[in-house]
Amino acid sequence: MRSGIDPISVDPSERPQDDLFAHVNGRWVASTPIPADRGRYGTFDVLRETAEQHVREIIEEVAAGAPEGGTVAAKVGDLYASFMDVDAVEALGSQPLAEDLERVAAVQDPACVMATTGAFSRAGILGLVMPFVNTDDRDPSRYVIYLEQAGLGLPDESYYREDQHEAKRTAYVGHVERMLALASWPDPAGAAARVMALETRLAAEHWDKVTNRDPVKTYTLLDLAGLMELGPGVDWAGYLSGLGAAPSAFDAVVVRQPDHITSMAAALAEEPIATWRDWLAWHVVHAHAPYLSSAFVEENFDFYGRTLSGVPEMRERWKRGVGLVEEALGEAVGQLYVERHFPPHAKEAMVELVANLVEAFRRSLSEVPWMGDDTRREALAKLGQFTPKLGYPERWRDYSALAVRADDRLGNVRRAVAFEVDRQHAKLGGPVDRDEWFMTPQTVNAYYNPGLNEIVFPAAILQPPFFDVDADDAVNYGGIGAVIGHEVGHGFDDQGSQFDGAGVLRNWWT
């Protein structure tokens, strides 16, 4: 049995009763630099690097095997090859942007702005709203489209108003100008200033991060007529058509930030169309920059990596290529990852660990003196309805409809986004898929989903140092046990506590 203690990391000069963290980790902290392509580094990151290397080996092995065309293996290899082909993408320069920018230049009115943002959403280009499909918080037996506030190039609304971000705002305008110049957009300096002014207007009515954590405030269920009343003059029919969604898609829609819909409608009516063309052009370039020539890639990283995140160096090309494959074909790679790195007996051991952690919660909830009897019954009922998911999904995703070409990097990205948009929209009107996973098996993380009342632990986090099937029980309870408890706890935190055991958003606390 392994103890789980790494003696190399222990600093004997620090007494555990004075500083337990420094005693256990002192040498590791002192001798381990933060890699130049990261803003932080810890146990999660070490394990993520291991999983990333395993995925690289799988992808490169698949690509080297000359798989039959059209197979999932061929798609994995071709997508990776398209990203790694430096010469081809350098030769193209800004040419892959031409069609989108021509469409932008032809925009003549607010209705065209909405139709264009709908079509661009199918290609991964940010619009005024970010649509996504999820279970209805008030009725988790069905799917609905949610509309999230969007339209900004900076991380959130605070960057447009707080004094502490003034230098970043200045840097942002310069970045937008340089990116538009690379794309040969006319008057890049003037366009950048206009983009900043428009986004500042939109940001003024964006809700802040604290408000966006409130599931009640961010739930406004409307039909199409209600949506049109909230945002007068917005051509939602044109937007849905561009998005490739059925006209009925907004028969029931959850608006997360109603103020944004009203403010964007006013901006569409009042701002010059030339300004909207500048804004659309900027977001075309911004969205596609990571997949273009080195001039775009470097300028994009210089602002979003170095200036905003403080990361000195860009990740190696192979790491970015692996990331693209995981984003587009994650479960296809995950199936191979599980076969190689997650033995069946590891899943069996996790079943017992999860059951014991849930039982510990049950005992605690049964005894806490501050809970009334009615609330205690609800809490215990919710805990009893928790669904654990371990390792990998029961059914693997079908990628047969996704076309991938080894000589079309940006086209692959656009088609992958459109494939996912169509997959999501196909859920509308159908039964809820309770077997769906929202992380791939090779992801070093875990999550709690309140709408399905489930706790999910992908295979990649079920590795040492979090979980070791051959280690002493104490090691696993101290490692993955803490992660399990953390995710169960989300069911009763400031957000999860507002959903009941069936996943319904309702207040069950007396």
C-alpha positions in Angstrom: 0.0 0.0 0.0 1.3 3.5 -0.9 1.1 6.2 1.8 0.4 9.1 -0.5 3.1 11.1 1.2 5.9 12.4 -1.1 9.0 12.6 1.1 10.9 14.7 -1.5 8.4 17.5 -1.1 8.5 17.6 2.7 10.5 20.4 4.4 11.8 19.1 7.7 12.9 22.6 8.7 9.2 23.6 9.0 7.4 22.1 12.0 4.0 20.6 11.0 2.4 22.2 14.1 3.6 25.6 13.0 2.8 25.4 9.3 1.4 22.1 8.0 1.4 23.3 4.3 5.0 24.5 4.4 6.0 21.3 6.1 4.4 19.0 3.6 5.0 21.0 0.4 7.9 23.3 1.2 10.6 21.7 -0.9 8.2 21.3 -3.9 7.2 24.9 -3.8 10.7 26.1 -3.5 12.1 23.9 -6.3 9.2 24.0 -8.8 8.9 27.1 -11.1 5.6 28.0 -12.8 6.0 27.1 -16.4 6.3 30.0 -18.8 3.1 29.1 -20.6 1.0 29.0 -17.4 -0.4 31.6 -15.0 -0.5 29.1 -12.1 0.8 25.6 -11.3 -0.2 22.9 -8.8 -1.3 19.3 -8.5 -4.2 19.7 -11.0 -1.8 21.2 -13.5 0.7 18.4 -13.1 -2.0 15.8 -13.7 -3.4 17.8 -16.7 0.1 17.8 -18.3 0.2 14.0 -17.9 -3.2 13.6 -19.4 -2.3 16.0 -22.2 0.8 14.0 -23.1 -1.3 10.8 -23.1 -3.8 12.4 -25.5 -0.9 13.6 -27.7 0.4 10.0 -27.9 -3.0 8.7 -28.9 -3.6 11.4 -31.5 -0.2 11.0 -33.1 -0.4 7.2 -33.1 -3.8 7.4 -34.7 -2.6 9.9 -37.3 0.5 7.7 -38.1 -1.7 4.7 -38.7 -3.1 6.0 -42.0 -6.7 5.2 -41.0 -9.4 4.7 -43.6 -10.9 8.0 -44.9 -14.1 9.2 -43.2 -13.6 7.1 -40.1 -13.4 8.8 -36.7 -9.7 7.9 -36.5 -9.1 9.7 -39.8 -10.9 12.8 -38.6 -8.8 12.9 -35.5 -5.6 12.6 -37.5 -6.7 15.1 -40.2 -7.8 17.7 -37.7 -4.5 17.5 -35.9 -2.6 17.6 -39.2 -4.5 20.7 -40.3 -3.4 22.5 -37.2 0.2 21.4 -37.3 0.7 22.3 -41.0 2.5 25.6 -40.4 3.6 26.3 -44.0 0.1 26.0 -45.4 -1.5 28.4 -42.9 1.4 30.9 -43.2 0.9 30.9 -47.0 -2.8 31.8 -46.6 -2.3 34.8 -44.4 -5.6 36.6 -43.9 -7.2 34.9 -46.9 -9.5 32.6 -44.8 -11.2 35.7 -43.4 -12.1 37.1 -46.8 -15.6 35.6 -47.2 -16.7 36.6 -43.7 -15.4 40.1 -44.0 -17.1 40.5 -47.4 -20.4 39.5 -45.7 -19.7 42.1 -43.0 -19.1 44.8 -45.5 -22.4 44.1 -47.1 -24.4 44.6 -43.8 -26.9 47.4 -44.4 -29.4 47.5 -41.5 -30.1 46.1 -38.0 -31.9 43.1 -39.3 -28.9 42.2 -41.3 -26.7 42.6 -38.2 -28.9 40.0 -36.4 -29.0 37.6 -39.3 -25.2 37.9 -39.7 -24.5 37.3 -36.0 -26.8 34.2 -36.1 -24.8 32.8 -39.0 -21.5 33.7 -37.4 -22.5 31.9 -34.2 -22.5 28.7 -36.3 -18.8 29.4 -36.9 -17.8 30.2 -33.4 -17.9 34.0 -33.7 -19.3 35.9 -30.8 -22.6 37.8 -31.3 -24.7 40.0 -29.2 -26.1 37.0 -27.4 -24.7 33.6 -26.7 -27.3 30.9 -27.1 -27.0 27.5 -25.5 -29.4 24.6 -24.9 -29.9 23.2 -21.4 -32.6 21.6 -19.3 -35.2 24.1 -18.2 -34.4 25.1 -14.6 -38.1 25.2 -13.7 -38.9 22.1 -15.6 -35.9 19.8 -16.0 -37.9 17.3 -18.1 -37.4 19.4 -21.2 -34.7 21.3 -23.0 -34.9 25.1 -23.8 -32.6 27.6 -25.4 -30.9 30.1 -23.0 -29.7 33.5 -24.1 -26.6 34.8 -22.3 -25.4 38.4 -22.6 -22.5 38.8 -25.0 -20.9 41.2 -27.4 -17.8 42.2 -25.4 -14.1 41.5 -26.3 -12.9 42.1 -22.7 -13.6 39.4 -20.0 -16.6 41.1 -18.4 -18.4 44.4 -17.9 -16.1 45.5 -15.0 -13.2 45.9 -17.5 -15.1 48.7 -19.2 -15.8 50.8 -16.1 -13.4 50.2 -13.2 -10.3 52.4 -12.8 -8.1 49.4 -12.1 -8.6 48.3 -15.7 -7.8 51.6 -17.5 -4.4 50.4 -18.8 -6.0 47.2 -20.1 -8.7 49.3 -21.9 -6.0 51.3 -23.6 -4.1 48.2 -24.6 -7.4 46.6 -25.9 -8.0 49.5 -28.3 -4.5 49.1 -29.7 -4.9 45.4 -30.0 -8.2 45.7 -31.9 -6.5 48.3 -34.3 -3.6 46.0 -35.0 -5.8 42.9 -35.6 -8.0 44.8 -38.0 -4.9 46.2 -39.8 -3.7 42.6 -40.2 -7.0 41.8 -41.8 -6.8 44.9 -44.1 -10.0 46.3 -42.7 -10.3 50.0 -43.6 -9.4 52.7 -41.0 -8.4 50.3 -38.3 -7.6 53.0 -35.8 -11.0 54.7 -36.2 -12.7 51.3 -36.2 -11.0 50.2 -33.0 -12.2 53.4 -31.3 -15.7 52.8 -32.5 -15.7 49.2 -31.4 -14.6 50.3 -27.9 -17.3 52.9 -27.7 -20.0 50.4 -28.8 -18.8 47.7 -26.4 -18.7 50.2 -23.5 -22.3 51.1 -24.2 -23.3 47.4 -24.2 -21.2 46.7 -21.1 -23.1 49.4 -19.2 -26.2 47.2 -19.1 -24.4 43.9 -18.6 -25.0 42.3 -15.3 -22.0 41.7 -13.0 -20.5 38.4 -12.0 -22.2 38.3 -8.7 -25.7 38.9 -10.1 -25.0 36.2 -12.8 -24.5 33.6 -10.1 -28.1 34.0 -8.9 -30.2 31.3 -10.7 -33.5 33.0 -9.8 -32.5 36.5 -11.1 -31.1 34.9 -14.3 -34.3 33.0 -15.1 -36.8 34.8 -17.3 -38.9 32.4 -19.4 -40.4 34.0 -22.5 -42.0 33.0 -25.8 -41.1 34.8 -29.0 -43.7 37.5 -28.5 -42.3 38.2 -25.0 -38.8 38.3 -26.4 -39.8 40.8 -29.1 -41.5 43.0 -26.4 -38.4 42.9 -24.3 -36.2 43.9 -27.3 -38.4 46.0 -29.7 -37.3 45.8 -33.3 -34.8 42.9 -33.0 -35.2 40.5 -35.9 -35.2 37.3 -34.0 -36.6 35.4 -37.0 -33.6 36.4 -39.1 -31.2 35.5 -36.2 -32.7 32.0 -35.9 -32.5 31.5 -39.6 -28.8 32.5 -39.6 -28.2 30.2 -36.7 -29.8 27.3 -38.5 -32.4 26.8 -35.8 -36.1 26.1 -36.4 -38.6 29.0 -36.1 -40.1 27.2 -33.1 -36.8 27.3 -31.2 -37.9 30.5 -29.3 -41.3 29.2 -28.4 -39.8 28.9 -25.0 -36.6 30.7 -24.3 -34.9 31.6 -21.0 -33.3 35.1 -21.0 -30.6 35.2 -18.4 -30.1 39.0 -18.4 -33.2 40.8 -19.7 -31.6 44.3 -19.4 -29.1 43.3 -22.0 -31.8 42.4 -24.6 -33.4 45.8 -24.1 -30.1 47.7 -24.3 -28.9 45.8 -27.3 -32.2 46.5 -29.1 -31.7 50.2 -28.4 -28.1 50.1 -29.6 -29.1 48.3 -32.8 -31.6 51.1 -33.6 -29.4 54.0 -32.6 -25.8 53.2 -33.5 -24.6 53.8 -37.1 -24.5 50.7 -39.3 -20.8 51.5 -40.1 -20.1 51.0 -36.4 -21.8 47.7 -36.4 -19.7 46.6 -39.4 -16.6 47.5 -37.5 -17.7 45.5 -34.5 -18.6 42.5 -36.6 -15.3 42.6 -38.4 -13.4 42.8 -35.2 -15.2 39.7 -33.7 -14.6 37.8 -37.0 -10.9 38.4 -36.7 -10.8 37.8 -32.9 -12.6 34.5 -33.1 -10.5 33.1 -35.9 -7.1 34.5 -34.9 -5.8 31.3 -33.1 -6.2 29.4 -36.4 -4.6 31.9 -38.8 -1.0 32.8 -39.6 1.6 33.6 -37.0 1.1 37.3 -37.1 -2.5 36.9 -36.0 -1.7 34.2 -33.4 1.1 36.3 -31.9 -0.9 39.5 -31.7 -3.8 37.6 -30.2 -1.7 35.9 -27.5 0.2 39.1 -26.7 -3.0 40.8 -25.5 -5.1 37.9 -24.2 -2.1 35.9 -22.8 0.5 38.4 -21.7 -1.5 41.6 -21.0 -4.7 40.1 -19.6 -3.5 36.9 -18.0 0.2 37.6 -17.3 1.4 34.4 -19.1 4.8 35.0 -20.6 4.9 32.3 -23.3 2.4 30.8 -25.7 1.7 27.1 -25.3 3.6 24.9 -27.7 2.0 24.2 -31.1 1.3 20.5 -30.3 -0.5 21.5 -27.1 -2.7 23.9 -29.0 -3.3 21.2 -31.7 -4.3 18.7 -29.0 -6.6 21.3 -27.5 -8.4 21.7 -30.9 -8.9 18.0 -31.3 -10.2 17.6 -27.8 -12.6 20.5 -28.4 -14.0 19.1 -31.7 -13.7 15.3 -31.2 -13.3 15.0 -27.5 -15.2 11.9 -26.9 -13.6 10.1 -29.8 -10.3 10.6 -28.2 -11.8 9.9 -24.8 -12.8 6.4 -25.8 -9.2 5.6 -26.7 -8.0 7.3 -23.5 -10.2 5.2 -21.3 -9.1 1.9 -23.0 -5.5 2.8 -22.2 -5.5 4.6 -18.9 -8.6 3.7 -16.9 -8.9 0.0 -15.9 -12.4 -1.3 -14.9 -11.4 -2.0 -11.4 -10.6 1.7 -10.8 -14.3 2.5 -11.6 -15.4 -0.2 -9.2 -13.3 1.2 -6.4 -14.7 4.7 -7.0 -18.3 3.4 -6.7 -17.6 2.5 -3.1 -15.8 5.7 -2.3 -18.6 7.9 -3.6 -21.2 5.8 -1.7 -19.2 6.3 1.5 -18.9 10.1 1.0 -22.6 10.4 0.3 -23.3 8.3 3.4 -21.2 10.7 5.4 -23.2 13.6 4.1 -26.4 11.7 5.0 -25.3 11.3 8.6 -24.3 14.9 8.8 -27.6 16.2 7.4 -29.5 13.9 9.8 -27.8 15.4 12.8 -27.1 19.1 12.2 -29.1 21.1 14.8 -29.8 24.2 12.7 -32.0 22.3 10.1 -35.8 22.1 10.7 -37.5 18.8 10.1 -39.1 19.8 6.9 -35.9 21.1 5.4 -34.0 18.0 6.7 -36.4 15.8 4.8 -36.0 17.7 1.6 -32.2 17.7 2.0 -32.0 14.0 2.6 -34.4 13.4 -0.3 -32.1 15.4 -2.6 -29.0 13.6 -1.4 -30.7 10.3 -2.0 -31.4 11.4 -5.6 -27.8 12.2 -6.5 -26.6 10.5 -9.6 -22.8 9.7 -9.7 -21.1 9.4 -13.1 -17.7 7.8 -13.0 -14.9 7.6 -15.6 -16.7 7.9 -19.0 -20.2 8.0 -20.6 -22.3 4.9 -21.2 -22.8 5.9 -24.8 -20.1 7.6 -27.0 -20.9 10.5 -29.2 -21.5 10.0 -32.9 -19.2 12.2 -35.1 -20.3 10.8 -38.5 -21.9 14.1 -39.6 -18.7 16.1 -39.0 -16.6 16.6 -42.1 -12.8 17.1 -41.5 -10.1 17.9 -44.1 -6.4 17.8 -43.5 -5.9 21.0 -45.7 -8.6 23.2 -44.2 -7.8 24.3 -40.6 -10.2 27.1 -40.2 -12.9 25.3 -42.2 -12.6 22.4 -39.8 -13.0 24.7 -36.8 -16.1 26.3 -38.4 -17.7 22.9 -39.3 -16.9 21.6 -35.8 -18.8 24.5 -34.2 -21.7 24.1 -36.6 -21.8 20.4 -35.8 -22.1 21.1 -32.1 -24.8 23.8 -32.7 -26.9 21.3 -34.7 -26.3 18.6 -32.1 -27.6 20.9 -29.4 -30.6 22.1 -31.3 -31.6 18.5 -32.1 -32.3 18.1 -28.4 -35.2 20.6 -28.4 -38.5 18.9 -28.2 -37.0 15.5 -27.3 -36.5 13.6 -24.1 -33.7 14.7 -21.7 -30.6 12.7 -22.2 -29.5 11.9 -18.6 -26.5 10.0 -19.8 -24.9 13.0 -21.5 -21.5 14.2 -20.2 -20.4 17.8 -20.2 -16.7 16.9 -19.8 -14.5 14.5 -21.7 -13.0 11.5 -19.9 -9.5 12.9 -20.4 -10.4 16.1 -18.5 -8.7 16.6 -15.1 -11.7 18.1 -13.3 -15.1 17.2 -11.9 -18.5 18.9 -11.7 -22.0 19.0 -10.1 -24.9 19.7 -12.4 -28.0 21.0 -10.4 -30.5 20.5 -13.3 -29.8 16.8 -13.3 -28.6 16.6 -9.7 -25.5 14.6 -10.7 -21.9 14.5 -9.6 -19.4 13.7 -12.4 -15.8 12.5 -12.2 -13.9 12.0 -15.5 -11.3 9.2 -15.8 -8.3 11.6 -15.9 -8.9 12.9 -12.4 -9.1 9.4 -11.1 -5.3 9.1 -11.2 -2.5 9.6 -8.6 -2.2 11.8 -6.6 -6.0 12.1 -6.4 -6.9 8.5 -6.7 -4.7 5.3 -6.6 -6.5 2.0 -6.6 -3.4 0.4 -5.0 -3.0 3.0 -2.2 -4.2 2.9 1.4 -7.8 4.0 1.8 -6.7 7.1 3.8 -4.8 8.3 0.7 -7.9 8.1 -1.5 -10.2 9.7 1.1 -7.7 12.5 1.5 -7.3 12.9 -2.3 -10.3 12.1 -4.4 -12.5 11.9 -1.3 -12.0 15.7 -0.9 -13.0 16.2 -4.5 -16.1 14.0 -4.1 -17.1 15.9 -1.0 -16.5 19.2 -2.8 -18.9 18.2 -5.6 -21.5 16.9 -3.3 -21.3 20.1 -1.4 -22.2 22.1 -4.5 -25.6 20.5 -4.2 -26.1 22.5 -1.0 -24.1 25.7 -1.7 -25.4 29.2 -2.5 -26.5 28.0 -6.0 -27.1 24.3 -5.8 -29.2 24.7 -2.6 -31.8 26.5 -4.8 -32.5 23.3 -6.8 -34.4 20.3 -5.4 -33.6 16.6 -5.8 -35.4 16.5 -9.2 -33.4 19.4 -10.5 -36.2 21.9 -10.2 -35.3 25.5 -9.3 -37.4 26.1 -6.2 -36.9 27.3 -2.6 -37.3 24.1 -0.4 -35.7 25.7 2.7 -38.0 26.7 5.6 
